[in-house]
Amino acid sequence: QVQLVESGGGLVQAGGSLRLSCAASGRTFNSGAMAWFRQAPGKDREFVARINSSGTTNYAESVKGRFTISRDNAKNTLYLQMNSLKPEDTAVYYCNRWGTSYWGQGTQVTVSS
């Protein structure tokens, strides 16, 4: 069993920054890949970024160069640093243990123009 709790969302102006956190508990955090997804109103949930246990990262093209995913295995925490935010980044952001059905409750990010 894995529990995931996201935090750090909020309202920010275009061009601003936010850092999301995902606190994990339960099964060993540092043995698997973790990811961030997002879902905008009326749209399907989409992949944002992934990090594996050795720190290798992958990003959606839409966020490459602006977002940075990282993890602190000692704290069992996943992060998403989001810079140069755009209105189209507005969505509920979810963390996920890659390849599983373990999801957090989500945190709302709203970017105003």
HELIX and SHEET records of a PDB file:
HELIX    1   1 PHE A   29  SER A   31  5                                   3    
HELIX    2   2 PRO A   87  ASP A   89  5                                   3    
SHEET    1   A 4 VAL A   2  SER A   7  0                                        
SHEET    2   A 4 LEU A  18  GLY A  26 -1                                        
SHEET    3   A 4 THR A  77  MET A  82 -1                                        
SHEET    4   A 4 PHE A  67  ASP A  72 -1                                        
SHEET    1   B 6 GLY A  10  GLN A  13  0                                        
SHEET    2   B 6 THR A 107  SER A 112  1                                        
SHEET    3   B 6 ALA A  91  ARG A  97 -1                                        
SHEET    4   B 6 MET A  34  GLN A  39 -1                                        
SHEET    5   B 6 GLU A  46  ILE A  51 -1                                        
SHEET    6   B 6 THR A  57  TYR A  59 -1                                        
END                                                                             
